[in-house]
């Protein structure tokens, strides 16, 4: 059981007001977690899907990438493939990132968006289904060809809750709202203090950087906002408990209808 003691040493570099904000957000996290419908309790079986979009999102630090790798492993064991919708992203790639890892990184040019790793590839504005800000300074776009493919087969999409809810309820580019053909799962840590611990302990050496601390505060705030939306819209959650990523992966697959 995580308590404030587990994160006190990580909070020392933050000014008192920021520490109070983070602790308050951890408390808010627990309040919201209590209101989220947990997939393991509400889903026993669902009809097998043949088309549509399966989506996963989670609070920063919930372990989304690690759990998704466990999901992919389970799918391989069943000889199943889940094609991914790769978002266009205008932010610069980080050192460990690359082409389709995790995005198609682009720069905006006169004709549209140029793939920085394949400069001859230009995605024109007419190729875009939906574009949005995933967070301040980070623009993403979903390609029209991908959502058209999802109208005849299952596709996987990983992006923020506001964007997922928008395409779930809104007609865009002559494509009807996705409704029940978009199944969203929200991944969470078991408690607010454990959530903060995972997030702060990811790169503890960087906590001394003021800019990095500001990024942490921004991620915490946006995660709470997304979690509030998940509660308001009754989105199923899966809890990623320590050392039980395989269990979380199986619960995600069950919620998706596998």
C-alpha positions in Angstrom: 0.0 0.0 0.0 1.5 3.3 -1.1 1.4 6.3 1.2 2.7 9.9 1.1 5.9 8.5 2.7 6.7 6.6 -0.5 6.8 9.8 -2.5 8.0 12.4 0.1 11.7 12.2 -1.1 10.6 12.7 -4.7 8.5 15.8 -3.8 11.4 17.6 -2.0 12.5 19.4 -5.2 9.1 21.0 -5.7 8.2 24.2 -4.0 5.6 23.9 -1.1 2.7 25.1 -3.3 3.5 22.5 -6.0 3.8 19.8 -3.4 0.4 20.7 -2.0 -1.0 20.6 -5.5 0.4 17.2 -6.3 -0.8 15.7 -3.0 -4.3 17.2 -3.7 -4.3 15.6 -7.1 -3.4 12.2 -5.6 -6.4 12.6 -3.4 -8.6 13.6 -6.3 -7.3 10.6 -8.3 -8.5 8.2 -5.5 -11.9 9.9 -5.5 -12.3 9.5 -9.3 -10.9 5.9 -9.2 -13.8 5.0 -6.8 -16.3 6.2 -9.5 -14.8 4.4 -12.5 -16.5 1.2 -13.6 -13.9 -1.5 -13.4 -13.8 -3.8 -16.5 -13.1 -6.9 -14.4 -16.4 -6.4 -12.5 -18.7 -5.3 -15.3 -17.5 -7.3 -18.3 -17.7 -11.1 -18.5 -18.0 -11.5 -22.2 -18.8 -9.3 -25.2 -19.8 -10.1 -28.8 -16.7 -10.6 -31.0 -16.1 -7.5 -33.1 -15.3 -7.7 -36.8 -14.9 -3.9 -37.4 -14.4 -0.7 -35.5 -11.8 0.9 -33.3 -10.3 -0.4 -30.0 -8.8 2.3 -27.9 -6.6 2.5 -24.9 -5.7 5.5 -22.9 -4.4 6.0 -19.3 -3.1 8.4 -16.8 0.5 9.3 -17.2 2.6 6.8 -15.3 -0.1 4.1 -15.4 2.2 1.9 -17.4 0.3 2.0 -20.7 3.3 1.1 -23.0 4.3 -1.8 -20.8 0.8 -3.2 -20.6 0.2 -2.8 -24.3 3.3 -4.9 -25.0 1.7 -7.6 -22.8 -1.6 -7.2 -24.8 0.4 -7.7 -28.1 2.1 -10.8 -26.6 -1.3 -12.4 -25.7 -2.6 -11.6 -29.2 0.5 -13.3 -30.8 -0.1 -16.4 -28.7 -3.6 -16.5 -30.3 -2.2 -15.9 -33.8 -4.1 -12.6 -33.9 -2.9 -9.3 -35.3 -4.3 -5.9 -34.2 -3.4 -3.2 -36.8 -2.5 0.1 -35.3 -3.7 3.6 -36.3 -0.5 5.6 -36.3 -1.1 9.2 -35.4 0.7 12.0 -37.2 2.7 14.1 -34.6 4.3 17.5 -35.1 6.4 17.5 -32.0 10.1 16.5 -32.4 10.9 12.8 -31.8 12.8 12.0 -28.6 16.1 10.2 -28.9 14.6 6.7 -28.4 11.8 7.3 -30.9 11.6 6.9 -34.6 9.3 6.1 -37.6 6.0 4.7 -36.2 7.6 4.6 -32.8 5.2 5.7 -31.5 4.0 8.2 -34.2 4.6 9.2 -37.7 6.6 12.3 -37.0 5.9 15.2 -39.5 6.6 18.8 -40.1 3.9 21.1 -41.6 4.7 22.3 -45.1 2.6 24.2 -47.7 1.1 21.0 -49.2 0.2 19.5 -45.8 2.5 17.4 -43.5 5.9 15.9 -44.5 7.1 12.7 -43.0 10.5 13.7 -41.5 11.9 10.1 -41.9 10.5 9.7 -45.4 10.6 13.2 -46.9 9.0 12.2 -50.2 5.8 11.3 -48.3 3.4 14.2 -47.9 0.1 13.8 -46.1 -2.2 16.4 -47.6 -4.9 18.2 -45.6 -7.5 16.2 -47.5 -5.9 13.0 -46.1 -6.6 14.0 -42.5 -9.7 12.7 -40.7 -9.3 14.7 -37.5 -6.5 16.9 -36.0 -6.3 18.1 -32.5 -4.0 19.2 -29.7 -3.2 16.3 -27.4 -1.5 18.7 -25.0 -0.1 22.2 -25.3 2.4 22.4 -28.1 1.7 18.8 -29.3 -0.5 18.5 -32.4 -1.7 15.1 -33.6 -3.8 14.0 -36.5 -5.7 10.8 -37.5 -5.5 9.8 -41.2 -8.7 9.3 -43.1 -7.5 6.1 -44.7 -7.1 4.5 -41.3 -10.6 5.2 -40.1 -12.0 4.1 -43.4 -10.1 0.8 -42.9 -11.7 0.5 -39.4 -15.1 0.5 -41.0 -14.3 -3.0 -42.4 -11.9 -4.4 -39.9 -10.6 -3.9 -36.3 -8.0 -1.2 -35.7 -6.2 -0.1 -32.6 -6.0 3.6 -31.6 -4.0 5.1 -28.7 -4.7 8.7 -27.9 -6.3 11.1 -25.4 -9.8 10.8 -24.0 -11.1 14.1 -25.3 -10.2 13.1 -28.9 -11.7 9.6 -28.5 -14.9 11.0 -27.1 -15.1 13.5 -29.9 -14.9 10.9 -32.7 -17.2 8.6 -30.7 -20.0 11.1 -30.8 -19.4 13.3 -33.8 -19.8 12.9 -37.6 -16.5 13.9 -39.2 -15.5 13.8 -42.9 -18.8 12.2 -43.8 -18.1 9.3 -41.4 -20.8 8.8 -38.8 -20.0 8.9 -35.1 -18.3 5.7 -34.1 -20.6 5.1 -31.1 -20.5 1.5 -29.9 -18.0 0.7 -32.7 -15.4 2.6 -30.6 -14.5 0.7 -27.4 -12.4 2.7 -25.0 -10.5 1.3 -22.0 -8.9 3.6 -19.5 -5.8 2.2 -17.7 -5.1 3.3 -14.1 -2.7 2.8 -11.3 -4.2 1.2 -8.1 -4.0 4.5 -6.0 -3.2 8.1 -6.3 0.1 7.8 -4.3 1.3 4.9 -6.4 0.3 6.8 -9.6 2.4 9.8 -8.5 5.3 7.5 -7.4 5.4 5.9 -10.9 5.2 9.2 -12.6 7.9 10.9 -10.5 10.2 7.9 -10.3 10.3 7.4 -14.1 13.2 9.9 -14.4 14.0 11.0 -10.9 17.4 12.5 -11.9 15.5 15.1 -14.0 13.3 16.3 -11.2 15.9 18.9 -10.4 15.1 20.6 -13.7 12.4 23.3 -13.4 11.2 22.7 -16.9 10.8 19.0 -16.3 8.9 19.6 -13.0 6.5 21.9 -14.9 6.0 19.1 -17.4 5.1 16.7 -14.6 2.6 19.2 -13.2 1.1 19.5 -16.6 0.8 15.7 -17.0 -0.8 15.4 -13.6 -3.3 18.1 -14.4 -4.2 16.7 -17.8 -4.5 13.1 -16.4 -6.9 14.2 -13.8 -9.0 16.1 -16.4 -9.1 13.0 -18.6 -10.0 10.8 -15.7 -12.9 13.1 -14.9 -14.1 12.7 -18.4 -13.8 8.9 -18.1 -16.0 9.0 -15.0 -18.6 11.3 -16.6 -18.8 9.1 -19.7 -18.8 5.7 -17.9 -15.6 4.5 -19.6 -14.4 1.1 -18.3 -11.1 1.1 -16.5 -8.5 -1.6 -16.0 -6.2 -1.4 -12.9 -2.5 -2.0 -13.6 -1.3 -3.5 -10.3 2.4 -3.9 -9.6 3.7 -7.1 -11.2 0.4 -8.0 -12.8 0.6 -6.5 -16.3 -0.4 -9.8 -17.8 -3.7 -9.7 -15.8 -4.3 -6.1 -16.9 -3.6 -7.1 -20.5 -6.2 -9.9 -20.3 -8.8 -7.6 -18.8 -8.3 -5.1 -21.6 -8.7 -7.9 -24.2 -11.9 -9.0 -22.5 -13.3 -5.5 -22.4 -12.5 -5.1 -26.1 -14.4 -8.3 -26.9 -11.6 -10.8 -27.5 
